[in-house]
């Protein structure tokens, strides 16, 4: 048995029955998961599919980057999206395997409870950790619900601009990749409410950094604004 705190990140695909091209979604998801696994410092057991492409499971070595990892997945699979739960607890089965689907323990039970609450309350990300106050948890979940509200309303043009801008870190670089003007990129980012979303992301990171002050995990590359 591994004592607290261990952090499990679970996810399930929202409205999975509505996915028409599952092969294309599987391809995008698998590429994103391979890239995420490359951020080795973040993981004890990398996020992997558990049930086809409908459920994901992983164990974090550094929990403060949980939201950034979730965001990276949802940027990759848009317009589809996963809901996430971060569960704190122990692992008492198969911890030494470093394979999340083989493991079990209170961290997984709390993560599963979090996903159930996310489904019932329509939340994109839920935190289930006894050490975290309800005020902190509520602030994080509300900010991410705000973020999800706008992200779900992006157009294909907007998401392409956001992805390119985050890869390059500049409108000029994004415009070069997309073969459009910088003004077109600027307009697409504005319509996507990108500046507001970046502020929400920064606030979530600040909350998580305060909750996990000894966690010095690097941010995944694609989510940097």
C-alpha positions as CSV (number, residue, x, y, z in Angstrom):
1,X,0.0,0.0,0.0
2,X,1.2,3.5,-0.8
3,X,0.3,6.1,1.7
4,X,-1.3,9.5,1.0
5,X,-1.0,11.6,-0.9
6,X,-1.2,10.0,-4.3
7,X,-3.1,11.7,-7.1
8,X,-5.1,9.9,-9.8
9,X,-6.4,11.6,-12.9
10,X,-9.4,10.0,-14.4
11,X,-11.4,11.1,-17.5
12,X,-14.4,10.0,-19.6
13,X,-15.5,11.1,-23.0
14,X,-18.5,13.5,-22.9
15,X,-21.4,12.3,-25.1
16,X,-19.3,9.4,-26.5
17,X,-22.3,7.9,-28.3
18,X,-22.4,11.0,-30.5
19,X,-18.9,10.5,-31.9
20,X,-19.4,9.6,-35.6
21,X,-15.7,9.0,-36.6
22,X,-14.2,7.1,-33.7
23,X,-11.2,6.1,-35.8
24,X,-10.2,9.7,-36.3
25,X,-10.8,10.6,-32.7
26,X,-8.8,7.6,-31.6
27,X,-5.9,8.7,-33.8
28,X,-5.9,12.3,-32.3
29,X,-6.2,11.0,-28.8
30,X,-3.4,8.5,-29.2
31,X,-1.0,11.1,-30.6
32,X,-1.9,13.4,-27.7
33,X,-1.3,10.7,-25.1
34,X,2.1,9.8,-26.6
35,X,3.1,13.4,-26.4
36,X,1.8,13.7,-22.8
37,X,3.7,10.6,-21.8
38,X,6.8,12.4,-22.9
39,X,6.3,14.9,-20.0
40,X,7.7,12.1,-17.8
41,X,8.2,14.3,-14.8
42,X,4.5,14.8,-14.5
43,X,3.6,11.1,-14.3
44,X,4.1,8.1,-12.1
45,X,1.8,6.1,-14.4
46,X,1.0,7.9,-17.7
47,X,-2.6,8.5,-18.8
48,X,-3.8,5.6,-20.9
49,X,-7.2,4.4,-22.3
50,X,-9.1,2.1,-20.0
51,X,-12.2,1.3,-22.1
52,X,-11.6,1.9,-25.8
53,X,-11.3,5.7,-26.2
54,X,-14.1,6.4,-23.7
55,X,-12.2,6.4,-20.4
56,X,-8.7,7.4,-19.4
57,X,-6.6,6.7,-16.2
58,X,-3.3,7.9,-14.9
59,X,-1.3,8.6,-11.7
60,X,0.4,11.9,-11.3
61,X,3.8,12.4,-9.7
62,X,3.1,16.2,-9.7
63,X,-0.5,17.1,-9.3
64,X,-0.3,20.8,-9.9
65,X,-0.1,20.3,-13.7
66,X,-3.4,18.2,-13.8
67,X,-5.4,21.0,-15.4
68,X,-2.7,21.7,-18.0
69,X,-2.6,18.0,-19.0
70,X,-6.4,17.9,-19.2
71,X,-6.4,21.0,-21.3
72,X,-3.9,19.6,-23.7
73,X,-6.1,16.5,-24.2
74,X,-9.1,18.6,-24.9
75,X,-7.3,20.9,-27.3
76,X,-6.2,17.8,-29.2
77,X,-9.6,16.2,-29.5
78,X,-11.8,19.3,-30.0
79,X,-14.8,19.5,-30.8
80,X,-15.0,16.4,-28.6
81,X,-14.0,16.7,-25.0
82,X,-13.3,14.7,-21.9
83,X,-14.4,15.5,-18.3
84,X,-11.7,15.0,-15.7
85,X,-11.5,14.2,-12.0
86,X,-8.4,14.5,-9.8
87,X,-8.6,12.1,-6.8
88,X,-6.3,12.2,-3.8
89,X,-5.8,9.1,-1.7
90,X,-3.8,5.9,-1.5
91,X,-3.1,3.0,-3.8
92,X,-3.1,-0.4,-2.3
93,X,-3.2,-2.6,-5.5
94,X,-0.4,-3.0,-8.2
95,X,1.3,0.3,-7.5
96,X,4.6,-1.2,-8.4
97,X,3.4,-2.0,-12.0
98,X,3.3,1.7,-12.9
99,X,0.2,0.8,-15.0
100,X,-2.9,2.8,-13.9
101,X,-5.5,0.3,-15.2
102,X,-4.1,-2.4,-12.9
103,X,-4.2,-0.2,-9.8
104,X,-6.8,0.4,-7.2
105,X,-7.2,2.3,-3.9
106,X,-8.9,5.2,-2.3
107,X,-7.3,7.7,-4.8
108,X,-9.1,5.8,-7.6
109,X,-12.3,5.6,-5.6
110,X,-12.3,9.4,-5.0
111,X,-11.5,10.0,-8.7
112,X,-14.5,7.8,-9.7
113,X,-16.7,9.7,-7.2
114,X,-15.4,12.9,-8.8
115,X,-16.3,11.8,-12.3
116,X,-19.8,10.9,-11.1
117,X,-20.2,14.4,-9.6
118,X,-18.8,16.0,-12.8
119,X,-21.5,14.1,-14.8
120,X,-24.3,15.0,-12.5
121,X,-23.4,18.7,-12.1
122,X,-22.2,19.2,-15.7
123,X,-18.6,20.1,-14.6
124,X,-15.6,19.7,-16.8
125,X,-13.1,19.1,-14.0
126,X,-13.6,18.1,-10.4
127,X,-11.1,17.9,-7.5
128,X,-11.6,15.3,-4.8
129,X,-9.0,15.8,-2.1
130,X,-9.8,15.8,1.7
131,X,-7.0,18.2,2.4
132,X,-8.4,20.8,0.0
133,X,-11.0,23.3,1.4
134,X,-14.4,23.5,-0.2
135,X,-13.7,27.2,-1.1
136,X,-10.5,26.3,-3.0
137,X,-12.2,23.4,-4.7
138,X,-15.2,25.5,-5.7
139,X,-13.0,28.3,-7.1
140,X,-11.1,25.9,-9.3
141,X,-14.1,24.1,-10.5
142,X,-16.0,27.4,-11.2
143,X,-13.1,28.8,-13.2
144,X,-12.9,25.6,-15.3
145,X,-16.6,25.6,-15.9
146,X,-16.2,29.2,-17.2
147,X,-13.3,28.0,-19.4
148,X,-15.3,25.1,-20.7
149,X,-18.3,27.2,-21.5
150,X,-16.4,29.2,-24.1
151,X,-14.2,26.4,-25.4
152,X,-17.2,24.4,-26.3
153,X,-18.4,27.3,-28.4
154,X,-15.3,27.7,-30.5
155,X,-15.5,27.4,-34.3
156,X,-13.0,25.3,-36.3
157,X,-11.2,28.5,-37.4
158,X,-10.9,29.6,-33.7
159,X,-9.5,26.3,-32.5
160,X,-7.0,26.3,-35.3
161,X,-5.8,29.8,-34.4
162,X,-5.6,28.9,-30.7
163,X,-3.6,25.7,-31.3
164,X,-1.2,27.5,-33.7
165,X,-0.8,30.5,-31.4
166,X,0.0,28.3,-28.4
167,X,2.5,26.3,-30.4
168,X,4.4,29.3,-31.7
169,X,3.7,31.8,-28.9
170,X,3.0,34.6,-31.4
171,X,0.4,35.7,-33.8
172,X,3.0,36.0,-36.5
173,X,4.1,32.4,-36.1
174,X,0.5,31.2,-36.0
175,X,-0.3,33.2,-39.2
176,X,2.7,31.7,-40.9
177,X,1.6,28.1,-40.0
178,X,-2.0,28.7,-41.1
179,X,-1.2,30.8,-44.2
180,X,-3.4,33.7,-43.1
181,X,-2.8,37.3,-42.0
182,X,-1.9,38.2,-38.5
183,X,-5.1,40.2,-38.3
184,X,-7.0,37.0,-39.2
185,X,-5.3,35.2,-36.3
186,X,-6.0,38.2,-34.0
187,X,-9.7,38.2,-35.0
188,X,-10.0,34.5,-34.4
189,X,-8.4,34.7,-31.0
190,X,-10.7,37.5,-30.0
191,X,-13.8,35.6,-31.1
192,X,-12.5,32.7,-29.0
193,X,-12.3,34.9,-25.9
194,X,-8.7,33.7,-25.7
195,X,-7.4,36.5,-23.5
196,X,-10.2,35.8,-20.9
197,X,-9.5,32.0,-21.0
198,X,-5.7,32.6,-20.5
199,X,-6.6,34.6,-17.4
200,X,-8.8,31.8,-16.1
201,X,-6.0,29.3,-16.8
202,X,-3.5,31.4,-15.0
203,X,-5.8,31.7,-12.0
204,X,-6.3,27.9,-11.9
205,X,-2.5,27.4,-12.0
206,X,-2.1,29.9,-9.1
207,X,-4.7,28.0,-7.1
208,X,-3.1,24.7,-7.8
209,X,0.4,26.0,-7.0
210,X,-0.9,27.2,-3.6
211,X,-2.5,23.8,-2.9
212,X,0.7,21.9,-3.9
213,X,3.5,24.3,-3.0
214,X,6.3,21.6,-3.2
215,X,5.3,20.6,-6.7
216,X,7.7,22.1,-9.3
217,X,6.3,20.4,-12.3
218,X,6.9,22.0,-15.7
219,X,3.9,23.1,-17.7
220,X,3.2,21.0,-20.8
221,X,4.4,22.8,-23.9
222,X,1.2,23.3,-25.9
223,X,-0.8,25.0,-23.2
224,X,1.5,27.9,-22.7
225,X,-0.4,31.1,-23.7
